[in-house]
Amino acid sequence: MILGLALALALADSASPAPLPEPAAQQISPAISLSEAGHAIAAGRLDQAKAMLAIAVAAGAKGDPVDRLLADLALARGENEQALNLYKALLGVHPDDGLLLERGGIAALRLGRATEATALLDRATRVPAASWRAWNARGAAADRQGRWAEADAAYARAAAIDPKRAEVPNNQGWSLMLRGQWAEALIFFQRASAIDPALPRLANNLELARAAVGADLPARMRGESDEAYAARLNDAGVVAAADGQTKRAEAAFAQAIELRSRWYARAAENLAALGVSK
């Protein structure tokens, strides 16, 4: 576990040590505060990271090291527009920085800007030391555009770099669900569960895949558009709901939503009517 800020004070044997001349926080160097802020962000202690950054700035820290951590903090807090703008500003100075490209691409992806995300992540994955996160995000960007071969290749690279990350087979499962390949998707979700059963949303993904396999939802036809396939899934959900097949209906509506097509609103309403949420 990464520990937070810890100050060790060497005290004399005397029962009443001399008081510190100034608050301990003011004695921490900006470099130490920035380093600890980075650790806190990585560990998810975001309020602590924000406080440490404030200490560092008050002590004179500025420039790229501060801006990088501000971008990382914004990304961790889900403030994706702010994060993307900060990463893009930094990339103006460091255009080939793989980590900035990776994180900027992830921010763009979260904002639904698949084309911008793809451009950033293509550059990130050209860096020799590109991480599994960069390739995983590149696969997700390809999924958003229905470019399945690109998605498969990117996920394969991510899995080769770090086969112990459950996020990768989880995303591979979603990619296959988007194509209506339910049985294949289930295999990847099970693989992810074997690595980390506590991965957020994985249990729900497994349940949806099992329901889809058991209910034999319609598969995607070759060349079928998102709109056409989402419409067929939505119709299958309506029929299933009318027949009392709640799990089959839930799986169908959830997949129609995931396609992010013009059928989103109708499928979302139908899913809400079942009393569940994606």
C-alpha positions, 0 to 999 in steps of 0.5 A: 500500500502507498502510504500518505504523508508521514513526518518523523520527528526525532525527539530528545530524551527530555520530557518537554522537547523544544517547540517547532519554530513554524508549522510542520507543513511549512517545512516540507519541501515543494518537491516532497509535497508534489511527490506525495500528491502523486502517490495520493492520486494513484491511491485514490486519496484525492482530497489529500492530494489536493491539499498537498498540491496547495501546500506545494504551490504555497511553497513556490512549486509551479510549472510542468510538475504542478500542471501534470498533477493538476491534470491527473487530479482532474482526471481522477475526479472525473473532471474530464474536460479540465483534464483534457485541456490541461493535458493538451496544453502540456502536449504543446510543450511535450508532444511525444510524452506517452503518458500525457498522450495516454491520459489525454486520450482517456479523458477524450474517450470519457467525453465521448470524443472518439475521433480525438481520443483515437488521434491521441491514443494512436500517438501514445501507442507509437511510444516504445514503452506504451502501457497496457492502459494506452492499448486498452483505451485504444481498443475502447476508442475503436469499439466506439467507432465499430472498428472491431479488428482494430479493437481486437488488435489493441486489446491483444497488445494490452493483454500481452503487456500485462495479462493480470489486468482484469480491465482488459478481458472485461473490455474485450467482453464488452466489445464482443457483446456489442457485436452480439457474440454473447458466448464469446463475450462470456468467456472473456468476462469469466477470464476477467473474474478469475483475475479480479472478481471485485472489478467494478461492474464485472459482476453485472457484465457477467450476469448480462452475458449469461442472460444473453446466452441463455435467452439467445438474443439476436446476433449482429448481422454482417455489415449491420449498422448500430441503428439497425442492430440497436432497433432489433435488440430493443424490439427483442427486449420489448417482446421479452418484457411482454412475455415476462422474460425480465432477464432477457429484456434487461440484457437486450435493452442494456445492449441497445443502450451500449450501442449509443445510437439514436435508439438510446432514449427508447431503450433507456426508457424501456430498461427503466420500466423494468426497475433496473439501471445499467 
